[in-house]
Amino acid sequence: ITRDKFVPIIKFENQVPPSEQTVDFSLFWEVFNALPEKYVDKTAIDGQKLLYGAISGMVRSLGDPYTAFLDPKQNQAVKDELSGSYEGIGIQIGFNKDKRLVVIAPLRGTPAQKVGLLPKDLILKIGDRETFDLTLPEAVDLIRGQAGTKVKLSLQHEGEDKPYEAEITREKITVKSVEVEFVDTPGGKVALIKVSRFGETTDIEWDSAVNSIQLEKAVGVIVDMRNNPGGLLTSSIHLASEFVGGTIVKQEFADGSVKSLTVDHKGELLSIPLVVLVNDGSASASEIFAGAILDAGRGKVVGKKTFGKGTVQDALDLAGGSGLHVTVARWLTPKGKSIHGEGIEPDIAVER
């Protein structure tokens, strides 16, 4: 960073309500110049880290745990996860309504699931680091690591007072997002589709599964969204379009305007009997899917109340490989219900 002899003044105009703010950045430059001059350990001074820290603090001041700045390493980690291959323990993490760091869901067959981590487990410590002031990218950065190394977590099951500890060996995590199998019943074959996340390959894998369902002439479909932590909004719309027409989800913006997002193709399974399985590890995009089915009366939603993440983030790639995730809207079910912090109540409640 270089500073010219002028002091930058930036004006922000808010649309609701109309007002004007003036920010004098001279304080920023005063601190930025004082640290290299005054701080005892000169080797710790890194201009790029100072810049990233300043930006991260600015974003964090909004108080939204899902709006976060990502340095290049953190940004790449998120992209790796969406691609379905990374090194870690196999959990999606987020925040509960109290803004505490929690497990959204452990992925099936991963180290996290094998040691007994459950949806909505509080993550109290990662190693020796308390989590109360961590951003989501910082927490992911601490949990991820080279396959074969270990990470120690201090956790607490939802509704329990006593913490527990888990030492978990990281592995190479490669997760196929859509898997289909067929169960023979007296009435014919029923397709069981497990959707573990909504990533970059999900739409292609889903289309292949639908093709198999048609070839096998299945008489019913069960879509298993349990412990699906979400992912790409566009992918949830693609999957829901297979079963319903019209609006899949609505987005409510800061100015109160609402935009309806509709199907992206004519579905191949519009009339087949349908059941959707959910639990408290079903979040975000999987809740969008379940909400669309529920509001349309298209099939039965069975299981436990879902996690309750009802905000939409836009992911921006920035200079040098860094990124910004910013909450741009709240999503609503087709009938206009917000589920943020509340979750979706199933038609038929079944405990885990």
C-alpha positions in Angstrom: 0.0 0.0 0.0 1.3 3.5 -0.8 -0.1 6.8 0.5 -0.1 10.0 -1.4 -0.1 13.4 0.3 -3.9 13.8 0.2 -6.4 12.3 2.7 -9.0 10.2 0.9 -12.6 11.1 1.8 -15.3 8.6 0.7 -19.0 9.4 0.7 -21.6 6.6 1.1 -25.3 7.2 0.2 -27.8 4.8 1.7 -31.1 4.4 -0.2 -33.1 3.5 2.9 -33.4 5.9 4.7 -31.8 8.7 2.7 -28.7 9.9 4.5 -25.0 10.7 3.8 -22.0 9.4 5.7 -18.5 10.9 5.4 -15.5 8.7 6.3 -12.1 10.2 6.9 -9.4 7.6 6.2 -6.6 9.5 7.8 -7.0 7.3 11.0 -6.4 4.2 8.9 -3.2 5.6 7.4 -2.1 6.8 10.9 -2.3 3.2 12.3 -0.9 1.7 9.1 2.2 3.9 9.4 2.5 3.5 13.1 2.6 -0.3 13.2 5.9 -0.8 11.3 7.5 2.0 13.2 6.4 1.1 16.7 5.8 -2.6 16.8 8.6 -4.5 18.5 8.8 -7.5 16.2 9.6 -6.0 12.8 9.6 -9.5 11.1 5.9 -9.8 11.9 5.0 -6.8 9.8 3.6 -7.8 6.4 1.9 -5.2 4.4 -0.3 -7.7 2.5 -1.5 -9.3 5.8 -2.2 -5.8 7.3 -4.4 -5.1 4.3 -6.2 -8.4 4.5 -6.7 -7.9 8.2 -8.1 -4.4 7.7 -10.6 -5.5 5.0 -11.6 -8.5 7.1 -12.3 -6.2 10.1 -14.3 -3.9 7.9 -16.5 -6.7 6.6 -16.8 -8.3 10.1 -18.2 -5.0 11.5 -21.5 -5.7 9.8 -22.2 -8.4 12.3 -23.3 -11.0 9.7 -21.3 -14.2 10.1 -22.0 -15.2 6.5 -20.6 -12.0 5.0 -16.9 -12.5 5.1 -13.6 -11.6 3.3 -11.5 -14.5 2.2 -7.8 -14.4 1.7 -6.5 -16.3 -1.4 -6.0 -19.5 0.6 -9.4 -19.4 2.1 -11.1 -18.5 -1.2 -9.4 -21.5 -2.9 -10.6 -23.8 0.0 -14.2 -22.8 -0.6 -13.8 -23.5 -4.4 -12.2 -26.9 -3.7 -15.2 -27.8 -1.5 -17.7 -26.9 -4.2 -15.7 -29.0 -6.7 -16.1 -32.0 -4.3 -12.5 -32.7 -3.5 -10.4 -31.3 -0.6 -8.4 -32.4 2.4 -10.1 -32.1 5.8 -12.5 -33.9 8.1 -15.7 -33.7 6.0 -18.0 -31.2 7.8 -19.9 -28.1 6.7 -19.9 -25.5 9.4 -22.0 -22.4 9.9 -23.7 -20.3 12.6 -26.8 -20.9 14.7 -29.3 -18.2 15.5 -27.1 -17.1 18.4 -24.2 -16.6 16.0 -22.3 -19.5 17.6 -20.1 -21.7 15.3 -21.8 -25.0 14.8 -21.6 -28.2 12.7 -24.3 -27.9 10.0 -23.7 -31.5 8.8 -21.0 -34.1 8.7 -20.8 -35.7 5.2 -21.5 -39.4 4.9 -18.5 -41.7 5.2 -16.1 -38.9 6.2 -13.9 -38.8 9.4 -16.3 -36.4 11.0 -19.2 -38.7 10.7 -17.2 -41.7 11.8 -16.3 -40.1 15.2 -19.9 -39.1 15.9 -20.2 -35.4 15.1 -23.8 -34.4 14.8 -25.7 -31.5 13.2 -25.9 -28.4 15.4 -23.0 -29.5 17.6 -21.4 -26.3 19.0 -17.7 -26.0 18.1 -16.2 -24.5 21.2 -12.5 -24.8 20.3 -10.4 -25.8 17.3 -7.1 -26.9 18.8 -6.4 -24.4 21.5 -8.3 -21.6 19.7 -11.6 -20.4 21.1 -14.2 -20.0 18.3 -16.3 -17.1 19.6 -14.6 -14.5 17.5 -13.7 -16.5 14.4 -15.1 -15.8 11.0 -16.3 -18.7 8.9 -13.2 -18.6 6.6 -10.9 -18.5 9.6 -12.6 -21.5 11.2 -12.5 -23.5 7.9 -8.8 -22.6 7.6 -8.0 -24.1 11.0 -10.0 -27.3 10.5 -8.7 -28.0 7.0 -5.2 -29.5 6.6 -3.0 -32.0 5.0 -4.4 -35.6 4.9 -2.9 -37.7 7.7 -2.6 -34.8 10.1 -5.0 -34.5 13.1 -7.2 -31.7 14.4 -8.6 -31.6 17.9 -12.1 -30.2 18.4 -14.0 -29.3 21.6 -17.7 -29.7 20.9 -21.1 -29.8 22.6 -24.1 -31.7 21.4 -27.3 -29.6 21.1 -29.3 -29.6 24.3 -26.5 -31.0 26.4 -24.3 -29.2 29.0 -21.2 -31.3 28.9 -18.6 -30.7 26.2 -16.8 -33.5 24.5 -13.6 -33.7 22.6 -12.8 -35.3 19.2 -9.4 -35.8 17.7 -9.9 -36.4 14.0 -7.4 -37.4 11.3 -7.8 -35.5 8.2 -8.3 -37.3 4.9 -8.7 -36.6 1.2 -12.4 -35.9 0.9 -13.9 -36.8 -2.4 -17.7 -36.7 -2.3 -20.0 -37.5 -5.2 -23.0 -35.2 -4.6 -25.7 -37.4 -6.1 -26.1 -41.2 -5.7 -29.1 -43.3 -6.8 -30.1 -46.8 -5.9 -33.3 -48.8 -6.5 -35.4 -50.7 -4.0 -37.8 -53.4 -5.1 -41.3 -53.1 -3.6 -44.5 -55.1 -4.3 -45.6 -52.1 -6.5 -42.4 -51.8 -8.4 -39.0 -50.1 -8.1 -38.6 -47.1 -5.9 -35.6 -44.8 -6.6 -33.7 -43.5 -3.5 -31.6 -40.5 -4.4 -29.1 -39.2 -1.9 -28.0 -35.6 -2.5 -25.1 -34.8 -0.1 -24.5 -31.2 -1.3 -25.1 -28.7 -4.1 -21.8 -28.2 -5.9 -20.3 -27.7 -9.3 -21.0 -31.3 -10.5 -24.4 -31.8 -8.9 -26.6 -30.8 -11.9 -24.7 -33.3 -14.2 -24.9 -36.1 -11.6 -28.6 -35.3 -11.0 -29.4 -35.5 -14.7 -27.7 -38.9 -14.9 -29.7 -40.1 -11.9 -33.0 -38.9 -13.5 -32.1 -40.8 -16.7 -31.6 -44.0 -14.6 -35.0 -43.5 -13.0 -36.6 -43.3 -16.3 -34.8 -46.4 -17.7 -35.7 -48.4 -14.6 -39.3 -47.2 -14.8 -39.4 -46.4 -11.1 -42.9 -46.0 -9.6 -41.8 -43.6 -6.8 -38.9 -41.4 -5.7 -37.4 -40.7 -2.3 -35.0 -37.7 -2.3 -32.7 -37.9 0.8 -31.6 -34.4 1.8 -30.5 -35.3 5.3 -27.2 -33.7 6.4 -27.1 -31.8 3.1 -25.5 -28.4 4.1 -26.4 -26.6 0.9 -24.2 -25.0 -1.7 -25.2 -23.4 -5.0 -28.6 -21.7 -5.3 -28.8 -22.4 -9.0 -28.3 -26.1 -8.4 -31.2 -26.3 -5.9 -33.4 -24.7 -8.5 -32.3 -27.2 -11.1 -33.2 -30.2 -8.9 -36.5 -28.8 -7.7 -37.4 -28.1 -11.3 -37.6 -31.8 -11.9 -40.7 -32.1 -9.7 -42.6 -28.7 -9.8 -43.4 -25.9 -12.2 -43.4 -22.1 -11.6 -41.6 -20.4 -8.7 -39.0 -22.4 -6.8 -37.8 -19.7 -4.4 -38.1 -16.0 -3.8 -35.4 -13.5 -2.9 -36.2 -10.5 -0.7 -33.7 -7.6 -1.0 -32.8 -4.8 1.4 -35.3 -2.4 -0.2 -38.2 -4.8 0.4 -38.4 -5.8 -3.3 -39.0 -9.5 -4.0 -37.8 -11.4 -7.0 -39.2 -14.9 -8.0 -36.8 -17.5 -9.3 -38.6 -20.0 -11.5 -37.8 -23.4 -12.9 -34.8 -23.7 -15.2 -36.2 -26.6 -17.3 -39.3 -28.7 -17.7 -39.1 -31.6 -15.3 -39.1 -35.2 -16.2 -40.6 -36.3 -12.9 -43.5 -34.0 -12.5 -46.1 -36.6 -11.6 -44.2 -39.5 -9.9 -45.0 -40.0 -6.2 -42.4 -38.2 -4.1 -41.0 -38.1 -0.6 -38.3 -35.8 0.6 -36.2 -36.7 3.7 -34.8 -33.9 5.9 -33.2 -33.4 9.3 -31.5 -30.7 11.3 -28.4 -31.0 9.1 -30.5 -30.0 6.0 -29.6 -26.3 5.3 -29.7 -23.5 2.8 -30.0 -25.0 -0.7 -31.5 -28.2 0.6 -34.1 -26.2 2.5 -34.9 -24.3 -0.7 -35.6 -27.7 -2.4 -37.7 -28.9 0.5 -39.6 -25.6 0.7 -40.5 -25.7 -3.0 -41.9 -29.2 -2.7 -43.8 -28.4 0.5 -45.4 -25.2 -0.8 -46.4 -26.9 -4.0 -48.0 -29.8 -2.2 -46.0 -31.9 -4.6 -44.9 -34.6 -2.1 -44.4 -35.4 1.6 -41.5 -33.9 3.5 -40.5 -36.4 6.3 -38.0 -36.2 9.1 -36.8 -33.5 11.6 -37.1 -29.7 11.4 -34.3 -28.3 9.1 -31.4 -26.1 10.1 -32.8 -22.7 9.2 -30.3 -20.8 7.0 -32.4 -18.5 4.9 -29.9 -15.9 3.5 -28.3 -15.8 0.1 -24.6 -14.9 -0.4 -23.0 -13.6 -3.6 -19.4 -14.8 -4.1 -17.1 -12.2 -5.6 -13.5 -13.0 -6.8 -11.2 -10.1 -6.0 -7.6 -9.2 -6.9 -4.8 -11.6 -6.0 -7.1 -14.6 -5.6 -9.0 -13.2 -2.6 -12.8 -13.2 -2.4 -15.8 -11.7 -0.7 -19.0 -13.5 0.3 -21.7 -11.0 1.0 -25.3 -11.5 2.0 -27.4 -9.9 -0.7 -30.9 -11.2 0.1 -33.1 -13.4 2.2 -34.7 -16.3 0.5 -38.4 -17.1 0.9 -40.4 -20.2 0.1 -42.7 -19.8 -3.0 -45.6 -18.8 -0.6 -43.4 -16.1 0.9 -42.3 -17.7 4.2 -38.8 -16.9 5.6 -37.2 -19.8 7.4 -34.1 -18.1 8.6 -33.4 -19.2 12.2 -36.6 -21.2 12.1 -36.2 -24.1 9.7 -38.8 -26.0 7.8 -41.3 -28.2 9.7 -41.8 -31.5 7.9 -45.2 -32.9 7.1 -44.4 -36.0 9.1 -41.9 -35.8 12.0 -39.5 -38.7 12.5 -36.7 -38.6 15.0 -33.1 -39.5 14.0 
